[in-house]
Amino acid sequence: MLKKSNYLIVLENKKGHYLVYHSLYGNACLIDKHGLNLLEYFKNPVNKDEFLKLVKTESKSDANLYIDELNNRRFLVNDDVDERQYIKRDMEYRDSHCSEGYLSRVLQLITSNTCNFRCKYCFEKSMYKSEARTMHQSSEGNQCMTVSVAKSAIDQMIDILKVNNNKVLTIEFFGGEPLTNWAMMKEVFDHYENGDSELRIAYSVTTNGSLINEEMATYFNKYGVTVTISFDSPQSTARVRLDGKSAMELLLPKLELLRRTNNWVTFNSVLSKETISTYDGISLIDFAKEYNVKMIGLILDLDLQFYRDEENRNDVLNKIWTTYKYASKNNIEIVGYWHQIHMQIIGKQGTIFQTGYKTCPATGCKISVEPAGHVYICKCCSEYMGENDISSVLKTEQYKDYAMRAYLNSPECIGCEIEGFCSGVCMGSLEKKYEKLYGIEESSCEIFKEITKKLLLNVSEEDLDLIYLEADLIGCELHA
């Protein structure tokens, strides 16, 4: 007996088609009104063979294939099935095996905790809750990573990935301003290059861009480094140097250098209480296009209080959507955790079962190492997990807590239309405000749900790999 899934979400788009997806597993596709009628026919359990007796002889084969397709997408399920069984099975495996490091694939190296800027929205001075994190952040011995600390962390991660047969290690150089410790980064590039035949190494660096020179640009190009520059918009007053002057004049020649050396450059643009008044998505896209920037990450404020104001929420939603639409016309990709939700639903990004996380790799897939070797799950999070020995860190209860957080932000999330794809707000923000990992901010939920709905309703049949199910082939009046 088959029935319509309890987790089916149906959205009618402007063309009169229906975008259908499973709120736990995705598998989105477009159907027409006949397909919708068929799904409603299975609202109560129906025997498939009995149903096929209603179908005209010449359409039975097509109808049978159609039902199988809906079944494969989990839109139709056996009436006695537990639809959460795959999640439960995956959770049980992770609970038992995460200490082995099979999730590990990202190493964040906090190259330096110093910075030559003092951007108004920087989270480092106000984010942390734990005494250990606050102490490590300001400790004199934790400001500049040595080559030995970096190599030790990388070697450990390489061993862990190879044992688990993972093929790609991503190394993120982060800070502070990581380029204040260029000598160490250069030695890492020279020593590890892009890995070997067993394990490929991919690099990224998140920087304010002001210190980039010819040598750095050459290295970035040689090793395929993703250069992510923190840049809000041309009008921003939030990115300032230590002397209080605007950072723009320092950045322009660096962007020109990166363009000339054919580097892959992305922007990270923050929508926060400090930047929202001057943020202009149109000018941001025009500026990015001028310097051949092909991707922009729109990062939402880590201060949870900001979104409780309805005016702020609406302002953020409007600016995201305006930026997204204009960027699409200019072949610039706009991304962010909010964007990854719909990408999973439509099958353009792997779900937790393929990637190990929904939107945030800090739920088990990332390890962050401070300059002195202290290990955290991410630069945003506060729970200290150990020092130098990553294999031991993976066996801690703290690491397991982060890893298991990948499945559910809060019991209140059960039944949400984006439950299977959303990691909620930053775990560091929850630690800061509530001293716990599990919880939701309803105001932030509204932003995630609303922007996901907008993206799905504007999905292009031509641009996306969706299967359109021609339900009219069934050729019968199901409700007669």
Residue pairs with C-beta under 8 A, 6 or more apart in sequence:
1 45
1 46
1 47
1 78
1 79
1 80
2 42
2 45
2 46
2 47
2 48
2 67
2 71
2 76
2 77
2 78
2 79
3 42
3 43
3 44
3 45
3 46
3 76
3 77
3 78
3 79
4 39
4 40
4 42
4 43
4 75
4 76
5 22
5 74
5 75
5 76
5 77
5 83
6 83
7 22
7 23
7 24
7 25
7 74
7 83
7 419
8 20
8 21
8 22
8 23
8 39
8 75
9 20
9 21
9 22
9 23
9 417
10 18
10 19
10 20
10 36
10 39
11 18
11 19
11 20
11 453
11 456
11 457
12 18
12 19
13 19
13 30
13 457
13 458
13 459
14 457
16 32
16 33
17 30
17 31
17 32
17 468
18 30
18 31
18 32
18 33
18 35
18 36
19 28
19 29
19 30
19 456
19 457
19 459
20 28
20 29
20 30
20 31
20 35
20 39
20 75
21 27
21 28
21 29
21 345
21 346
21 456
22 73
22 74
22 75
22 420
23 415
23 416
23 417
23 418
23 419
23 420
24 83
24 84
24 87
24 419
24 420
25 74
25 86
25 351
25 420
26 344
26 345
26 346
26 347
26 351
26 420
26 421
27 73
27 74
27 75
27 347
28 345
28 346
28 347
28 456
28 459
28 466
29 73
29 466
29 467
29 468
29 469
30 461
30 466
30 467
30 468
30 469
31 39
31 468
31 469
31 471
32 469
32 470
32 471
32 472
33 471
34 471
34 472
34 474
35 66
35 469
35 471
36 471
37 471
37 478
37 479
38 66
38 67
38 70
38 471
38 474
38 478
39 70
39 75
39 76
40 478
41 51
41 478
41 479
42 76
45 79
48 67
51 67
52 60
52 63
52 64
54 476
54 478
55 63
55 474
55 475
55 476
56 475
56 476
58 475
59 473
59 474
59 475
59 476
62 473
62 474
63 473
63 474
63 475
66 469
66 471
66 473
66 474
67 76
69 467
69 469
70 76
70 469
71 77
74 83
77 83
82 88
86 353
87 407
87 420
90 352
90 353
90 407
91 404
91 407
94 103
94 364
94 403
94 404
94 406
95 400
95 404
98 364
98 394
98 399
98 400
98 403
98 404
99 394
99 395
99 399
99 400
100 163
100 164
100 394
101 160
101 161
101 163
101 164
101 390
101 391
101 394
102 164
102 166
103 356
103 364
103 365
103 403
104 157
104 160
104 161
104 164
104 166
104 365
104 367
104 394
105 161
105 166
105 168
105 169
105 170
105 356
105 361
105 365
105 366
106 169
106 170
106 171
106 172
106 361
106 365
106 366
106 367
107 153
107 154
107 157
107 169
107 170
107 171
107 172
107 366
107 367
107 368
107 369
108 172
108 174
108 366
108 367
108 368
108 369
108 378
108 379
109 145
109 150
109 153
109 154
109 171
109 172
109 173
109 174
109 178
109 188
109 369
110 145
110 174
110 175
110 176
110 178
110 368
110 369
110 370
110 371
110 379
111 144
111 145
111 150
111 173
111 174
111 175
111 176
111 178
111 179
111 180
111 181
111 184
111 185
111 371
112 143
112 144
112 145
112 175
112 176
112 177
112 178
112 180
112 181
112 371
113 124
113 137
113 142
113 143
113 144
113 175
113 176
113 370
113 371
114 143
114 144
114 175
114 176
114 177
114 180
115 122
115 175
115 176
115 177
115 180
115 208
116 177
116 180
116 208
116 210
116 211
116 241
116 242
117 177
117 208
117 210
117 239
117 240
117 241
117 242
117 247
118 240
118 241
118 242
119 208
119 230
119 238
119 239
119 240
120 237
120 238
120 239
120 240
120 274
120 275
121 238
121 270
121 272
121 274
121 275
121 301
123 302
123 380
123 428
124 137
124 176
124 379
127 302
127 380
127 382
127 428
127 429
127 432
128 134
128 137
128 382
128 428
128 432
129 382
129 431
129 432
129 435
130 382
130 383
130 384
130 431
132 374
132 382
132 384
133 376
133 381
133 382
133 383
133 384
136 142
136 370
136 372
136 374
136 384
139 372
141 372
142 370
142 371
142 372
142 374
143 176
143 371
144 180
144 181
144 184
144 371
145 181
145 184
145 369
145 370
145 371
145 372
146 184
146 371
147 184
147 187
147 188
149 369
149 371
149 372
149 373
149 388
150 184
150 187
150 188
150 369
151 188
151 191
152 373
152 388
153 367
153 369
153 373
153 390
154 169
154 171
154 188
154 192
156 389
156 390
156 391
157 169
157 367
157 390
158 169
158 199
160 390
160 391
160 394
161 167
161 169
161 199
162 198
162 199
166 199
167 198
167 199
167 200
168 199
168 200
168 201
168 202
169 195
169 199
169 200
169 201
169 202
170 201
170 202
170 203
170 204
171 188
171 201
171 202
171 203
171 204
172 203
172 204
172 205
172 206
173 185
173 203
173 204
173 205
173 206
174 205
174 206
174 368
174 379
175 206
175 207
177 207
177 208
177 211
178 185
178 205
178 206
178 207
179 185
179 205
179 207
179 211
179 212
179 216
180 211
182 211
182 216
185 205
186 215
186 219
189 203
189 219
189 222
189 223
192 201
193 201
193 223
194 200
194 201
194 202
194 223
194 224
195 201
202 224
202 226
203 223
203 224
203 225
203 226
204 225
204 226
204 227
204 228
205 220
205 225
205 226
205 227
205 228
206 228
206 230
206 268
207 227
207 228
207 229
207 230
208 229
208 230
208 239
208 247
208 251
209 227
209 229
209 230
209 231
209 250
209 251
209 254
209 255
210 241
210 247
210 250
210 251
210 254
212 227
212 254
212 257
212 258
213 257
214 257
214 261
217 257
217 258
217 261
217 263
218 261
219 225
220 227
220 258
220 261
220 263
221 261
221 262
221 263
224 264
225 263
225 264
226 264
226 266
227 258
227 263
227 264
227 265
227 266
228 265
228 266
228 267
228 268
228 297
229 251
229 255
229 265
229 266
229 267
229 268
230 239
230 267
230 268
230 270
231 239
231 251
231 267
231 268
231 269
232 238
232 239
232 269
232 270
232 275
232 278
232 279
232 284
233 269
233 275
233 278
233 279
233 280
233 281
233 283
233 284
233 287
234 248
234 280
234 283
234 284
234 287
235 278
235 279
235 280
235 283
236 275
236 278
236 279
237 246
237 278
238 270
238 272
238 274
238 275
238 278
239 246
239 247
239 248
240 246
240 247
241 247
241 250
255 265
255 291
255 293
256 291
258 265
258 291
259 265
259 291
259 292
264 294
265 291
265 292
265 293
265 294
266 293
266 294
266 295
266 296
266 297
267 284
267 288
267 293
267 295
267 296
267 297
268 296
268 297
268 299
269 275
269 279
269 284
269 296
269 297
269 298
269 299
270 299
270 300
270 301
271 279
271 298
271 299
271 300
271 301
271 316
271 319
271 320
272 300
272 301
272 302
272 303
272 306
273 301
273 303
273 306
273 312
276 312
276 315
276 316
276 319
279 319
281 319
281 322
281 323
281 326
281 327
282 322
282 323
282 326
284 296
284 323
285 296
285 323
285 326
285 327
285 330
285 332
286 330
288 294
288 296
288 332
289 330
289 332
293 332
294 331
294 332
294 333
295 332
295 333
295 334
295 335
296 323
296 327
296 332
296 333
296 334
296 335
297 334
297 335
297 336
298 320
298 323
298 334
298 335
298 336
298 338
298 339
299 336
300 307
300 316
300 336
300 337
300 338
300 444
300 447
301 307
302 380
302 425
302 426
302 428
302 429
303 429
304 425
304 429
304 433
304 441
304 443
304 444
306 312
307 313
307 316
307 441
307 443
307 444
307 446
307 447
308 441
308 443
313 443
313 446
313 447
316 447
317 447
317 450
317 451
320 334
320 338
320 451
321 451
321 454
323 334
324 334
324 455
327 333
327 334
328 334
337 359
337 360
337 423
338 447
338 448
338 451
338 452
339 451
339 455
340 349
340 358
340 359
340 421
341 358
341 359
341 418
341 421
341 422
341 448
341 452
342 421
342 452
342 455
342 456
342 459
343 349
344 350
344 351
344 358
344 420
344 421
345 418
345 421
345 452
345 456
346 456
346 459
346 464
346 466
347 465
347 466
348 464
348 465
349 355
351 358
351 420
351 421
352 358
352 406
352 407
352 420
355 361
355 365
356 363
356 364
356 365
356 406
357 363
357 364
357 365
357 406
357 423
358 406
358 420
358 421
358 422
358 423
359 421
359 422
359 423
360 406
360 423
360 426
360 427
362 368
362 377
362 378
362 380
362 381
362 402
362 427
363 402
363 403
363 405
363 406
363 423
363 427
364 399
364 402
364 403
364 404
364 405
364 406
366 377
366 378
367 375
367 377
367 390
367 393
368 375
368 376
368 377
368 378
368 379
368 381
369 375
369 390
370 376
372 387
373 387
373 388
374 384
374 386
374 387
375 384
375 385
375 386
375 387
375 388
375 390
375 393
376 382
376 383
376 384
376 385
377 383
377 385
377 398
377 399
377 402
377 427
378 427
378 428
380 426
380 427
380 428
380 429
381 402
381 427
381 428
381 431
382 428
382 431
382 432
383 398
383 401
383 402
383 431
384 398
385 393
385 396
385 398
385 399
386 392
386 393
386 396
393 399
401 437
402 427
402 437
405 427
405 437
405 438
406 423
408 414
408 419
408 438
409 422
409 423
409 424
409 425
409 438
409 439
409 440
410 424
410 438
410 439
410 440
412 440
413 419
413 422
413 424
413 440
416 422
416 445
416 449
417 449
417 452
418 448
418 449
418 452
422 448
424 430
424 439
424 440
424 441
424 444
424 445
424 448
425 440
425 441
425 444
427 437
430 436
430 437
430 438
430 439
431 437
459 466
461 468
